[in-house]
Amino acid sequence: MTTFVTEIPWLKKRLPEGIQIASSTLISGPGGTGKPLVELALADSWLKAGGSLIAIPLQYPSGEMIASAMTMLYHTDLEQYRGKVAYIQFDPAMSEGMIIGENKVTANILDPERWERAIERAEGMIEKSGPGVMVLGSALNLLLFSKRHKEALQQKMAHMLQEDKSRTYAFAVSTSAFATEIKKLEEVSDNLMFTRMNESMQLFLTIERMKGVRFTGEEQEVPFTPEQLKEINAIAELTRKRNIPLISRS
């Protein structure tokens, strides 16, 4: 098994051969253009292919919001995947250490070494089968607001995208801030996708690059309603307003 194939119609149309296992995918675009929604399509397909998931949802205040979004967008109940899904909850107010729950690690992952330890602890909470483990990170650009850790975090993300083939990675980042730094991540990821949204709140996806599989690069509308997009963006905006001041002081 070298690829996993999505059964989500709008994505399968563009990726008929699927996505390579142990590859990295970066979804990039301006803030508020639905990147995590596309990213969750990859997570949904991964779980249905038998894989396990570690989610780092920086745009959500809790892992439960991931579960709600998966139900709303893809009619997938993550309760059916107990033992296959773990969360890393980012808490920029924590100084050191980690809080370990049943399927959640709470940590301040501004320190890249602590980020890796948190992933390793989360891996210990899930069954490893099928295509293995996908690490899904959304709104990871928020970490770059850290003055102290910015450079090390950028290097950590680039290493994961370019060199670490022990896991499959799917990251979503905004280009609205730190466009130069995000460009460097775009250059090293195996697979690259872009999103944009028009004034009518229609979401569009373009696949720019894929490793080892055929794909269609034409821009395509992604069939989410304006109400769904507004709900997701409102939650993300609240989280950004809360976390960016804390991150900036670190």
VMD Tcl script that draws the C-alpha trace (Angstrom):
set ca {
  {0.00 0.00 0.00}
  {1.75 3.14 -1.23}
  {-1.18 5.56 -1.55}
  {-4.47 6.27 0.16}
  {-7.45 7.18 -2.01}
  {-10.20 9.58 -1.04}
  {-13.85 8.83 -1.72}
  {-14.87 12.48 -1.29}
  {-16.13 13.31 -4.81}
  {-14.71 16.82 -5.25}
  {-11.28 15.68 -4.06}
  {-11.23 12.32 -5.83}
  {-11.95 14.12 -9.10}
  {-8.67 15.99 -8.71}
  {-6.69 13.12 -7.14}
  {-7.81 9.90 -8.88}
  {-4.69 8.01 -7.72}
  {-4.86 9.36 -4.18}
  {-1.96 10.67 -2.11}
  {1.31 8.97 -1.32}
  {1.69 7.52 2.16}
  {4.60 9.00 4.16}
  {4.43 12.21 2.14}
  {3.78 15.77 3.28}
  {0.93 18.01 2.15}
  {0.84 21.77 2.72}
  {-2.41 23.67 2.23}
  {-1.65 27.37 1.89}
  {-3.62 30.54 1.28}
  {-4.85 33.78 2.84}
  {-6.45 33.70 6.27}
  {-10.09 32.69 6.39}
  {-10.08 30.74 3.12}
  {-11.17 27.35 4.43}
  {-7.83 25.56 4.55}
  {-8.67 23.39 7.60}
  {-11.86 22.21 5.88}
  {-9.84 20.83 2.98}
  {-7.32 19.40 5.43}
  {-10.09 17.54 7.28}
  {-11.02 15.89 3.98}
  {-7.54 14.34 3.97}
  {-7.94 13.25 7.59}
  {-11.33 11.71 6.86}
  {-9.91 9.76 3.92}
  {-6.92 8.64 6.00}
  {-9.06 7.23 8.79}
  {-11.31 5.42 6.32}
  {-8.18 3.89 4.76}
  {-7.35 2.35 8.15}
  {-4.83 4.90 9.38}
  {-4.52 6.69 12.72}
  {-4.59 10.44 13.29}
  {-2.81 12.91 15.55}
  {-4.52 16.30 15.27}
  {-2.91 19.59 16.32}
  {-5.84 22.00 15.86}
  {-4.40 25.44 16.60}
  {-7.49 27.16 15.22}
  {-9.85 25.30 17.57}
  {-10.09 25.74 21.36}
  {-10.47 21.97 21.85}
  {-10.21 18.66 20.04}
  {-13.96 18.28 20.36}
  {-14.30 21.01 17.74}
  {-12.46 18.77 15.27}
  {-14.99 16.02 15.94}
  {-17.88 18.43 15.43}
  {-16.41 19.74 12.17}
  {-15.87 16.21 10.85}
  {-19.50 15.38 11.57}
  {-20.80 18.59 10.00}
  {-18.63 18.49 6.88}
  {-18.12 14.81 6.14}
  {-20.75 13.01 8.25}
  {-17.96 11.13 10.04}
  {-18.39 10.21 13.71}
  {-14.95 10.12 15.32}
  {-16.39 8.00 18.12}
  {-16.23 5.17 15.60}
  {-12.47 5.66 15.54}
  {-11.76 5.45 19.25}
  {-8.19 4.36 19.77}
  {-7.28 5.73 16.34}
  {-7.40 9.48 17.05}
  {-5.37 11.57 19.49}
  {-5.11 15.32 19.97}
  {-2.34 17.70 20.90}
  {-3.97 20.73 22.51}
  {-1.81 23.84 22.30}
  {-1.70 25.91 25.50}
  {0.62 28.92 25.11}
  {0.15 29.79 28.80}
  {1.86 26.59 29.98}
  {5.50 27.04 30.91}
  {6.76 23.46 30.76}
  {5.64 19.86 31.05}
  {2.58 18.21 29.54}
  {-0.88 17.24 30.75}
  {-1.78 13.73 29.61}
  {-5.39 12.65 29.12}
  {-7.04 9.58 27.64}
  {-6.50 10.68 24.05}
  {-5.11 14.19 24.47}
  {-1.76 15.78 25.23}
  {-1.91 19.40 26.38}
  {1.38 21.24 25.94}
  {3.02 24.49 24.94}
  {4.57 23.39 21.65}
  {6.40 26.66 20.99}
  {9.52 24.73 22.00}
  {10.20 22.43 19.00}
  {11.65 19.71 21.24}
  {8.47 19.70 23.34}
  {6.45 19.52 20.12}
  {8.25 16.31 19.15}
  {7.79 14.84 22.63}
  {4.08 15.66 22.50}
  {3.74 13.83 19.17}
  {5.56 10.82 20.59}
  {3.23 10.74 23.62}
  {0.20 11.05 21.36}
  {1.49 8.18 19.21}
  {1.50 6.02 22.31}
  {-2.26 6.60 22.70}
  {-3.31 5.26 19.30}
  {-3.31 1.99 17.41}
  {-0.95 1.89 14.46}
  {-2.31 -0.03 11.50}
  {-2.98 0.30 7.80}
  {-1.10 3.25 6.30}
  {0.22 4.36 9.71}
  {0.00 7.75 11.39}
  {-1.01 11.09 9.92}
  {-0.08 14.26 11.81}
  {-2.57 16.99 10.98}
  {-1.62 20.53 11.97}
  {-3.87 23.50 11.26}
  {-3.15 27.23 11.53}
  {0.49 26.41 12.29}
  {1.49 29.89 11.11}
  {0.29 31.15 14.51}
  {3.40 29.63 16.09}
  {5.57 32.01 14.07}
  {4.34 34.94 16.16}
  {6.78 33.72 18.83}
  {9.77 36.05 18.75}
  {11.98 33.64 20.68}
  {11.14 30.40 18.87}
  {10.14 31.60 15.38}
  {13.27 30.49 13.53}
  {13.50 27.12 15.28}
  {9.80 26.45 14.68}
  {10.11 27.25 10.99}
  {13.05 24.85 10.75}
  {11.08 22.18 12.62}
  {8.11 22.44 10.26}
  {10.39 22.39 7.22}
  {12.13 19.26 8.52}
  {8.81 17.49 9.01}
  {7.61 18.43 5.53}
  {10.82 17.67 3.68}
  {12.68 14.94 5.55}
  {10.55 13.03 8.08}
  {9.05 10.03 6.27}
  {8.16 8.10 9.43}
  {4.70 9.68 9.34}
  {2.33 11.31 6.85}
  {1.91 15.06 7.38}
  {-0.90 17.43 6.44}
  {-0.33 21.06 7.48}
  {-2.47 24.15 6.84}
  {-0.94 27.63 7.02}
  {-2.08 31.18 6.33}
  {-0.09 33.50 4.09}
  {-1.66 36.62 5.61}
  {1.32 36.97 7.95}
  {4.89 35.70 7.51}
  {4.45 35.19 3.77}
  {8.21 34.83 3.27}
  {8.48 32.11 5.89}
  {5.42 30.30 4.53}
  {6.90 30.42 1.02}
  {9.87 28.42 2.27}
  {7.52 25.75 3.62}
  {5.67 25.67 0.30}
  {8.96 25.00 -1.47}
  {9.87 21.91 0.59}
  {6.53 20.09 0.95}
  {5.93 17.03 -1.23}
  {2.39 18.08 -2.08}
  {1.14 21.66 -2.32}
  {-2.42 23.00 -2.48}
  {-3.81 26.54 -2.44}
  {-7.19 27.87 -1.36}
  {-8.94 31.16 -1.97}
  {-12.39 32.55 -1.31}
  {-14.38 35.11 -3.31}
  {-16.72 37.82 -2.03}
  {-19.69 35.43 -2.23}
  {-17.88 33.09 0.19}
  {-17.29 30.41 -2.41}
  {-14.21 28.32 -1.62}
  {-11.80 27.32 -4.38}
  {-8.97 24.77 -4.33}
  {-5.99 24.49 -6.67}
  {-3.58 21.56 -6.50}
  {-0.16 22.87 -7.43}
  {2.09 19.86 -6.89}
  {1.80 16.17 -5.96}
  {4.52 13.59 -5.41}
  {4.35 10.45 -7.53}
  {0.65 10.56 -8.51}
  {-1.43 12.04 -11.31}
  {-3.56 15.06 -10.45}
  {-5.69 17.73 -12.08}
  {-4.35 21.22 -11.47}
  {-7.37 23.22 -12.58}
  {-8.99 25.37 -9.91}
  {-12.16 23.85 -8.53}
  {-14.94 25.08 -6.27}
  {-15.22 23.17 -3.00}
  {-18.90 22.61 -2.11}
  {-19.16 24.11 1.36}
  {-21.98 26.52 2.19}
  {-21.30 30.12 3.28}
  {-22.86 29.22 6.64}
  {-20.37 26.41 7.19}
  {-17.47 28.65 6.26}
  {-18.68 31.48 8.49}
  {-19.03 29.13 11.48}
  {-15.53 27.72 11.07}
  {-13.99 31.17 10.52}
  {-15.73 32.66 13.57}
  {-14.29 29.97 15.84}
  {-10.84 30.40 14.33}
  {-10.93 34.19 14.75}
  {-11.75 33.91 18.46}
  {-8.87 31.48 18.96}
  {-6.45 33.75 17.08}
  {-7.40 36.78 19.17}
  {-6.84 34.82 22.36}
  {-3.59 33.09 21.45}
  {-1.58 35.56 19.36}
  {-0.87 37.96 22.29}
  {0.28 35.02 24.43}
  {2.44 33.59 21.65}
  {3.99 36.99 20.88}
  {5.29 37.26 24.44}
  {7.07 33.90 24.17}
}
mol new
graphics top color blue
foreach p $ca { graphics top sphere $p radius 0.5 }
foreach p [lrange $ca 0 end-1] q [lrange $ca 1 end] { graphics top cylinder $p $q radius 0.2 }
display resetview
